Amino acid sequence: MNQPPPYVEGHQLLASKTVVVTAAAGTGIGFAVAKRCLEEGATVLISDIHPRRLEESADTLRKLANDRVHTQICNVTQEDDVQALIQAGISELGRIDVLMNNAGLGGTANVVDMTDDQWHSVLDITLTGTFRMTRAVLPHMTERGSGVIVNNASVLAWRAQEGQAHYAAAKAGVMALTRCSALEVADSGVRINAVSPSLAMHPFLSKVTPPGLLEELTDREAFKRGAEPWEVANVMVFLASDYSSYMTGEVVAVSSQRA
């Protein structure tokens, strides 16, 4: 199975829901999640650190649902930006039903060569950014007695890969954050889960991946292809929907990778 399946049409799984998505500009999982949420009936607020790319993404999404797309610039390493995003979600959407924590930063460096700046940059965006967003939205969700957070982790938190110690450590932290925070707010009616993709193919990925590595990783997949970003987005939408009402603190692998 080298070709992706046909695109799955929306089934109104998020009808009347409001969704905030971080790092939603471009061609990756974040944009795919925002598009999928719109197709499932939600109103979305997309954020990103890149103003031009954010508006270009919003323009594309507005072709699907012009009145259900909102934007807000946000750098998840800056607490003021994080707070502004949450406040924008509450004021523009009326409430935040779902937070999709997608922001993350990768890179390749062996531990012996890795600088403090490389380590801290990946951890600050990927792990601490997820923490900041979660911390900021939880008072709103717990006060309302409902809400869902879906975090984006990675199979690299489970499976070793050279040059990825910082990214793997950050994503393992996202998994632990997911499990612990889920227990803390379970009594408040808030659910927190995560997806763990193996390989989601999009144009930007090839620009930041060493030559030959994508082919090697693709060969490890049982389907002999990487996931389409929308295939990961489908699982994130499931976790955001009422169909996953008994799931919290779970990390769901979106992978065909062999053990």
C-alpha positions in Angstrom: 0.0 0.0 0.0 2.1 2.9 -1.3 -0.7 5.3 -2.1 -2.7 7.1 0.6 -6.4 6.2 0.7 -9.1 8.6 -0.5 -9.6 11.7 1.6 -12.3 11.1 4.2 -15.2 13.5 4.1 -16.4 15.3 7.2 -19.1 13.8 9.4 -19.8 16.8 11.7 -17.9 15.3 14.6 -17.2 18.8 15.9 -20.4 20.5 15.0 -20.8 23.8 17.0 -17.4 23.2 18.7 -14.7 25.9 19.0 -11.1 25.0 18.4 -7.8 26.7 18.9 -4.8 25.3 16.9 -1.2 26.3 17.5 1.4 26.3 14.6 -1.4 26.0 12.0 0.3 27.8 9.1 2.0 26.0 6.2 1.5 22.5 5.0 2.0 20.3 8.1 -0.2 18.7 10.7 -1.4 22.0 12.2 -2.9 23.2 9.0 -4.4 19.8 8.3 -6.0 19.8 11.7 -7.5 23.2 11.2 -8.9 22.2 7.9 -10.3 18.9 9.2 -11.9 20.7 12.2 -13.7 23.1 9.8 -14.9 20.2 7.7 -16.2 18.6 10.9 -18.3 21.7 11.7 -16.1 23.6 14.1 -15.2 27.3 14.3 -11.4 27.6 14.5 -8.8 30.1 15.7 -5.5 29.3 14.1 -2.2 30.7 15.4 1.4 30.8 14.3 4.6 32.7 14.7 4.8 33.7 11.0 2.3 36.5 10.1 2.4 36.0 6.3 2.1 32.3 6.4 -0.7 32.5 8.9 -2.8 34.8 6.7 -2.1 32.7 3.6 -3.3 29.7 5.5 -6.4 31.5 6.8 -7.2 32.7 3.3 -7.2 29.1 2.1 -9.3 27.9 5.0 -11.8 30.7 4.5 -12.7 29.3 1.1 -14.2 26.4 3.1 -15.9 28.4 5.8 -15.3 32.2 5.7 -17.2 33.0 8.8 -15.6 30.3 11.0 -11.9 31.1 10.6 -10.1 33.5 13.0 -6.3 34.2 13.4 -4.0 35.3 16.1 -0.2 35.6 16.1 1.4 33.5 18.8 4.9 32.5 19.9 4.4 29.7 22.4 7.8 30.6 24.0 6.3 34.0 25.1 3.8 33.9 28.0 2.2 37.2 26.9 1.6 35.7 23.5 0.1 32.6 25.0 -2.2 34.5 27.3 -3.3 36.8 24.4 -4.1 33.7 22.3 -6.3 32.2 24.9 -8.1 35.5 25.5 -8.6 35.9 21.8 -10.1 32.4 21.7 -12.5 33.3 24.5 -13.5 36.7 23.1 -13.7 35.8 19.4 -15.1 32.3 19.6 -17.1 32.8 22.8 -15.4 29.9 24.5 -12.6 27.3 23.8 -14.0 23.8 23.6 -10.8 22.3 22.2 -7.1 23.2 22.2 -4.9 21.5 19.7 -1.2 21.8 20.9 0.7 21.3 17.7 3.6 23.7 18.0 7.0 22.0 17.9 10.6 22.4 16.7 12.9 19.7 15.3 16.5 19.5 14.2 19.3 17.1 13.9 22.4 17.0 16.1 24.3 14.3 18.0 24.5 14.8 21.8 28.3 15.3 21.7 27.9 18.2 19.2 24.6 19.7 20.5 24.8 23.2 21.9 22.8 24.4 24.8 20.9 26.7 22.5 19.9 23.8 20.2 18.7 21.8 23.2 16.8 24.7 24.9 15.2 25.8 21.6 13.6 22.4 20.9 12.6 21.9 24.5 11.2 25.4 24.9 8.9 25.3 21.9 8.0 21.6 21.9 7.6 20.8 25.5 7.4 24.1 27.5 5.2 25.6 24.8 2.7 22.8 25.2 2.9 23.3 29.0 2.3 27.1 28.7 -0.7 26.6 26.5 -2.2 23.9 28.7 -1.6 26.0 31.8 -3.2 29.0 30.2 -6.4 27.3 28.9 -7.2 25.1 31.9 -8.7 27.7 34.2 -11.2 28.6 31.4 -12.0 24.9 30.8 -12.2 23.8 34.4 -14.5 26.8 35.3 -16.8 25.7 32.5 -16.6 22.1 33.5 -15.7 20.9 30.0 -13.0 21.0 27.4 -10.5 18.9 25.5 -6.8 19.3 24.9 -5.0 17.2 22.2 -1.2 17.3 22.2 1.1 16.3 19.4 3.8 13.9 20.5 5.9 11.6 18.4 7.0 7.9 18.2 10.5 9.2 18.8 9.5 9.4 22.5 9.4 5.6 22.4 11.9 4.7 19.6 15.5 5.8 19.4 16.9 7.7 16.4 20.4 9.2 16.1 20.6 13.0 16.2 17.2 13.3 17.8 17.9 13.3 21.6 16.5 16.8 22.1 13.4 16.2 20.1 12.8 12.8 21.5 13.2 14.1 25.1 10.8 16.9 24.4 8.2 14.6 22.9 8.6 12.2 25.8 7.9 15.1 28.1 4.8 15.9 26.1 3.6 12.4 26.8 4.3 12.7 30.5 2.7 16.1 30.7 -0.4 14.7 28.9 -0.8 11.8 31.4 -0.2 13.8 34.6 -2.2 16.9 33.6 -5.1 14.6 32.5 -5.4 13.2 36.0 -5.3 16.6 37.6 -8.4 17.8 35.7 -10.4 14.6 35.2 -12.8 15.6 38.0 -13.4 18.9 36.3 -14.8 17.4 33.1 -11.7 18.2 31.0 -9.9 15.5 28.9 -6.3 15.6 27.8 -4.9 13.1 25.2 -2.1 13.0 22.7 -1.3 11.6 19.3 2.1 10.1 18.5 2.8 10.1 14.7 5.6 8.2 13.2 6.1 9.9 9.9 3.8 12.5 8.4 4.9 13.7 5.0 4.8 17.3 4.0 7.1 19.6 1.9 8.8 21.3 4.9 9.9 18.0 6.3 12.2 17.3 3.4 13.9 20.6 3.8 15.0 19.9 7.4 15.8 16.1 7.1 19.2 14.8 6.2 19.5 13.2 2.7 18.3 9.6 2.5 16.7 9.6 6.0 13.1 10.0 4.8 13.5 7.1 2.4 14.9 5.0 5.2 12.1 5.9 7.6 9.5 5.3 4.9 10.9 1.8 4.3 10.3 1.0 8.0 6.6 1.7 7.7 4.4 -1.3 7.1 2.5 0.7 4.4 5.8 1.7 2.8 4.7 5.4 2.9 4.5 8.2 5.4 1.1 9.3 6.7 -0.6 12.2 5.0 -1.0 15.1 7.5 -4.7 14.7 7.3 -4.5 11.1 8.5 -2.9 12.3 11.7 -5.5 15.1 11.9 -8.3 12.6 11.7 -7.1 10.9 14.9 -6.7 14.3 16.6 -10.3 15.2 15.6 -11.4 11.8 17.0 -9.7 12.6 20.3 -11.3 16.1 20.3 -14.8 14.7 19.6 -17.4 13.2 21.9 -16.6 9.8 20.4 -13.5 9.6 22.7 -15.5 10.6 25.9 -13.9 7.9 28.0 -10.3 8.6 27.0 -8.0 10.8 29.0 -4.3 10.7 29.7 -3.8 8.4 26.6 -1.2 8.6 23.9 -2.4 7.2 20.6 0.2 6.1 18.1 -0.6 7.2 14.5 1.8 4.8 12.9 2.2 1.8 10.6 5.8 1.4 11.7 7.1 -2.0 12.6 8.1 -2.7 16.1 
